Amino acid sequence: MQAERHRSVFEHWTHDASLIRADWLPWWSNRFKASRARYLDDSWMRKRLGRNWSKRVKETMDLLRKSGPMSIRDVHDRMTSRRESRGGWWEWTPHKAALEYLWRTGEVAVHSRRGFEKVYDVSGRIYGRVPGPRDAELHVEWACSEALKRLGAGTPRELAGYLNAVSPTDARAWCERMASAGEIEKVLLERMGRPPRPGFARKDWRAAARKVRPDSTPRLLAPFDPLIRDRARALELFGFSYRFEAFVPSRQRKHGYYTMPVLVGDRLIGRLDLCSKRAARRLVVARAWLEPGNTIRWGSAAMREAANRLALQLKLETEWRAQVVQST
């Protein structure tokens, strides 16, 4: 894995668990500082850390310093008596909470993974010296400019939410200041089913738009892809209502446990409910829905191509069990 071999990326949290560019680590120091203050005042985390939480956090840190890379399972084996439960996959034991606190606050980092299991080590042994937090105004400048560079145009709320690093209030103040200085442009955003509303765009948005080359290759998007992670924005841009239903009780799911939207050009044409059967080397497509306005014949071919592309990346064979139906 690139994060383990070259350390050109590191694993941490934006709005979701993510792999992040290593040169962004100095800006993450601001997130570490904010997390430290938030978690110490968070009753949910304090409850899981237990009554002697500061002692448990120190013991966990000391163990990592002495013993090197360890998973939650390793920490339990060293620090938990046989009479105590390790807890299940989703259970937050005090030791798991301590590691999570140390990770979120930057004291430890993800060293590697054993399957889905994170292995932690002291951050200094992975990153080197972790820099202190940057000036607050510079941090807002970085977060908003990086978001606008990728979104092209958006509202202050959308810019703030892209990296989940600053508040919408700070983003709005930055947008107004940069627009007044002529560094970005005030624009009207046209969105589906809504009258145009004020927003902000990169100064070079016209030239950037002319460079876009149409690409009609069908592609499957992961549920947390930046294009659709902001569900409200995806609905306004594409008329596509999407919900990730893995954490929804099975009886309440509309489309399935792990559905992936299908992108063709600048349209989201449908979604597939699929899963990988690694032992059988199959990518199984159980159900398929086509968005209104798309023909079944054309849409089915595009969705099959998207599934085949993903199967090829995973070195699996596509097993299509679905009958394509129109979404309502």
C-alpha positions in Angstrom: 0.0 0.0 0.0 1.3 3.4 -1.0 0.7 4.9 2.5 2.9 2.2 4.0 5.7 2.1 1.4 6.3 5.7 0.5 4.4 7.7 3.1 3.2 10.1 0.3 -0.2 9.9 1.9 -1.5 9.4 5.4 -4.7 8.1 6.8 -7.0 10.4 8.8 -10.4 11.9 8.9 -12.0 14.6 6.7 -15.8 14.1 6.6 -15.0 10.4 6.1 -12.0 8.2 6.7 -9.6 9.2 3.9 -6.1 8.9 2.5 -4.6 12.5 2.5 -1.6 14.0 0.8 1.4 14.0 3.0 2.2 17.7 2.2 -1.2 18.6 3.8 -0.1 17.2 7.2 1.0 20.7 8.6 -2.6 21.8 8.1 -3.9 18.8 9.9 -2.3 20.1 13.0 -5.1 22.5 13.3 -7.6 19.6 13.2 -5.6 17.8 15.8 -5.8 20.8 18.1 -9.5 21.2 17.6 -10.1 17.4 18.1 -8.2 17.5 21.4 -10.5 20.3 22.8 -13.7 18.7 21.4 -13.1 15.2 22.6 -12.1 16.2 26.1 -15.5 17.9 26.4 -17.4 15.2 24.6 -19.5 13.0 27.0 -19.8 10.2 24.5 -16.0 9.8 24.2 -15.4 10.4 28.0 -17.9 7.6 28.8 -16.0 5.2 26.6 -12.6 6.2 27.9 -13.8 5.4 31.4 -13.3 7.1 34.8 -9.5 7.1 34.7 -9.4 8.2 31.1 -6.2 10.3 31.4 -4.3 7.4 33.0 -5.6 5.0 30.3 -4.6 7.4 27.5 -1.1 7.8 29.0 -0.7 4.0 29.5 -1.7 3.4 25.9 0.8 6.0 24.6 3.6 4.6 26.7 2.9 1.1 25.4 3.2 2.3 21.8 6.4 4.2 22.5 7.9 1.1 24.1 6.6 -1.7 21.9 6.2 -0.1 18.4 3.3 -0.7 15.9 0.3 -2.3 17.5 -3.4 -2.9 16.6 -6.3 -2.6 19.0 -6.1 -6.4 19.4 -2.4 -6.2 20.4 -3.2 -3.4 22.9 -5.9 -5.5 24.4 -3.6 -8.6 24.7 -1.1 -6.5 26.6 -3.3 -4.4 28.8 -6.5 -6.4 29.4 -6.9 -9.3 31.9 -8.3 -12.6 30.6 -11.5 -11.9 32.5 -12.2 -8.7 30.6 -13.8 -8.8 27.2 -12.0 -7.5 24.1 -15.4 -6.4 22.7 -16.8 -7.0 19.3 -16.0 -5.2 16.0 -18.3 -2.3 16.8 -17.9 -2.2 20.6 -16.0 0.8 22.0 -13.9 -0.6 24.8 -11.7 1.9 26.8 -8.6 0.8 25.0 -10.2 1.3 21.6 -11.4 4.7 22.7 -7.9 5.7 23.9 -6.3 4.7 20.6 -9.1 6.6 18.7 -8.5 9.7 20.8 -4.7 9.5 20.3 -5.2 9.1 16.6 -7.8 11.9 16.2 -5.5 14.3 18.1 -2.4 13.4 16.1 -0.4 11.7 18.9 -0.4 8.4 17.1 -0.8 7.6 13.4 -1.9 4.7 11.3 1.3 2.7 10.5 -0.3 0.1 8.3 -3.3 -2.2 8.1 -3.9 -5.9 8.5 -6.9 -6.3 6.3 -9.4 -3.9 7.8 -7.6 -3.6 11.1 -5.6 -0.5 11.7 -2.1 -0.8 13.2 -0.9 2.3 15.1 2.4 3.8 16.0 3.7 7.0 17.6 3.2 9.7 14.9 6.7 11.0 15.2 8.1 7.7 14.1 5.9 7.8 11.0 5.7 11.5 10.0 8.9 12.8 11.7 8.3 16.0 13.7 4.6 17.0 13.5 4.4 20.8 13.1 2.2 22.9 15.3 -1.1 24.5 14.3 -0.9 27.1 11.6 -2.3 30.6 11.9 -6.1 30.5 11.9 -6.5 32.9 9.0 -3.9 31.0 6.9 -5.8 27.8 7.7 -9.1 29.2 6.4 -7.3 30.5 3.3 -5.8 27.1 2.6 -9.0 25.1 3.2 -11.2 27.4 1.1 -8.8 27.8 -1.8 -8.2 24.1 -2.1 -12.0 23.4 -2.0 -12.7 26.1 -4.7 -9.9 24.8 -6.8 -11.6 21.4 -7.0 -15.3 22.4 -7.0 -14.8 25.2 -9.5 -17.8 27.1 -8.0 -20.0 26.8 -5.0 -21.6 28.3 -1.9 -19.6 29.0 1.3 -21.3 26.1 2.9 -20.1 23.8 0.1 -16.5 25.1 0.4 -16.5 24.6 4.2 -17.9 21.1 3.8 -15.4 19.9 1.2 -12.6 19.3 3.7 -14.7 19.8 6.8 -11.9 21.9 8.2 -13.5 25.4 8.6 -16.9 26.8 9.5 -19.4 28.1 6.9 -19.1 31.5 8.6 -15.3 31.5 8.1 -15.8 30.4 4.5 -18.3 33.1 3.8 -16.0 35.8 5.2 -13.1 34.4 3.1 -15.2 34.4 -0.1 -16.4 38.0 0.4 -12.8 39.1 1.1 -11.3 37.3 -1.9 -14.1 38.6 -4.2 -13.6 42.2 -3.1 -9.9 41.7 -3.8 -10.6 40.4 -7.3 -9.1 37.0 -6.5 -12.3 35.0 -7.1 -15.7 35.9 -8.7 -19.2 36.4 -7.5 -21.5 34.3 -9.7 -25.1 33.1 -9.9 -25.3 29.3 -9.5 -28.0 27.6 -11.6 -29.2 24.4 -9.9 -32.0 21.9 -10.9 -35.4 23.0 -9.6 -34.1 26.1 -7.9 -33.8 29.8 -9.0 -30.3 31.0 -9.5 -28.6 31.9 -6.2 -25.4 33.7 -5.2 -22.1 31.8 -5.1 -18.4 32.1 -5.8 -16.2 30.7 -8.5 -12.5 30.5 -9.4 -11.3 33.5 -11.4 -10.3 31.2 -14.3 -13.6 29.3 -14.4 -14.4 30.2 -18.0 -11.0 29.1 -19.3 -11.2 25.9 -17.2 -14.6 25.1 -18.6 -13.3 25.4 -22.2 -10.6 22.9 -21.4 -13.0 20.2 -20.3 -13.1 17.3 -22.7 -16.4 15.3 -22.8 -16.0 11.7 -21.5 -18.9 9.4 -21.8 -17.2 6.4 -20.3 -19.6 4.8 -17.8 -18.1 4.8 -14.3 -19.2 3.6 -10.9 -18.8 6.1 -8.0 -18.0 5.1 -4.5 -20.5 6.3 -1.9 -18.1 8.9 -0.5 -16.7 10.1 -3.9 -16.2 14.0 -3.7 -18.7 14.4 -6.6 -21.6 13.0 -4.5 -20.5 13.1 -0.9 -22.4 16.4 -0.4 -25.9 14.8 -1.0 -27.6 18.2 -1.1 -25.2 19.4 -3.8 -25.6 16.2 -5.8 -29.4 16.6 -5.8 -29.2 20.2 -7.0 -26.6 19.5 -9.7 -27.8 16.2 -11.0 -31.3 15.7 -9.7 -30.0 12.6 -8.0 -31.2 11.7 -4.6 -28.7 9.3 -3.0 -28.5 7.7 0.4 -25.8 5.3 1.6 -27.9 2.6 3.2 -25.2 0.3 4.8 -26.1 1.8 8.3 -29.9 1.7 7.6 -31.8 -1.2 9.1 -32.3 -3.8 6.3 -36.1 -3.5 6.3 -35.9 0.2 5.7 -33.5 0.1 2.8 -34.9 1.2 -0.5 -32.0 0.2 -2.8 -29.6 -2.0 -0.9 -26.7 -2.3 1.5 -24.0 -0.9 -0.8 -25.3 0.9 -3.9 -23.0 2.8 -6.3 -24.2 5.6 -8.6 -23.4 5.3 -12.3 -21.8 8.3 -14.0 -21.9 8.8 -17.7 -20.6 12.1 -18.9 -22.2 14.8 -16.8 -25.2 12.7 -15.8 -25.9 10.2 -13.0 -28.0 7.7 -14.9 -28.7 5.1 -12.2 -27.3 2.9 -9.4 -26.2 -0.7 -8.8 -26.6 -2.8 -5.7 -23.5 -5.0 -5.8 -21.0 -6.9 -3.7 -17.7 -8.7 -4.3 -17.4 -12.5 -3.7 -13.7 -12.7 -3.5 -13.5 -16.5 -2.9 -15.6 -17.1 -6.1 -13.8 -14.2 -7.9 -17.1 -12.6 -8.7 -18.5 -9.1 -8.6 -22.2 -9.7 -8.2 -24.7 -7.2 -9.4 -27.9 -8.0 -7.5 -30.1 -5.1 -8.5 -30.1 -2.2 -10.9 -32.1 1.0 -11.0 -32.2 3.5 -13.9 -33.0 7.2 -13.3 -36.1 8.6 -15.0 -35.5 9.9 -18.5 -33.1 7.1 -19.5 -34.1 4.2 -21.8 -33.8 0.7 -20.3 -31.8 -0.6 -23.3 -29.2 2.2 -23.4 -29.0 2.4 -19.6 -28.6 -1.3 -19.1 -25.6 -1.4 -21.5 -24.0 1.6 -19.8 -24.4 0.1 -16.3 -23.0 -3.2 -17.5 -20.0 -1.5 -18.8 -19.5 0.4 -15.6 -19.7 -2.9 -13.6 -17.2 -4.6 -15.9 -14.8 -1.7 -15.4 -14.9 -2.1 -11.7 -14.6 -5.9 -11.9 -11.5 -5.5 -14.0 -9.9 -3.2 -11.4 -10.7 -5.7 -8.7 -9.5 -8.7 -10.9 -12.9 -10.3 -10.7 -15.6 -11.4 -13.2 -18.9 -9.7 -13.3 -21.9 -11.8 -12.4 -25.0 -9.9 -13.5 -28.1 -11.1 -11.6 -30.1 -7.9 -11.9 -33.1 -6.9 -13.9 -32.9 -3.2 -14.7 -35.9 -1.3 -13.4 -36.9 2.4 -13.6 -36.5 4.4 -10.4 -39.6 6.2 -9.2 
